[in-house]
Amino acid sequence: MSKSKDAREALMTGVRTDGTRVARPLSPHLQVYDMVQMTSGLSVLNRATGIAWTVGMAFLVWWLAAAAAGPQAYANAAWFFGSFLGVIVLGGLTAVAWFHTFAGIRHMYWDTGYGFGLPEMLKTGWATLIATGVMTALTWLIALISW
């Protein structure tokens, strides 16, 4: 057997059931993805919004714990959420929640076996982005009117 040029090649060999050696394929990494494409970009964005939504739940827990802890703790939390930074955080979480919801609906549509054609993927991708913007703006409009 010849010497490997790269030590990683030793990890990429496998054995078939009949005993013959085969070279395993390398898994693609981020270099193969074109982030300008709708499908790749929204996939990464969906994962990122899932993480952001999880972090955002810490703010919900803080608000609920402050409400349970008493008037002073609640006043501190209410001060933060009413501040400029707090409004930015809440606005971002609103967009994250709507995007993650619409992307989830898109994935459930794919789970039925439909929507895999490129034209339809582009349409549902744009629909997800537009619906996120519209619903985020509508949510904040309703919140500001009722405030």
Buried (B, 14 or more C-beta within 10 A) or exposed (E): EEEEEEEEEEEEEEEEEEEEEEEEEEEEEEEEBEEEBBBBBBBEBBEEBBEBBEEBEEBEEBBEEBEEEEEEBBEEBBEBBEEEEBEEBBBBBBBBBBBBBBBEBBEEBBEEEEBEEEEEBEEBBEEBBEBBEEBBEEBBEEEEEEE
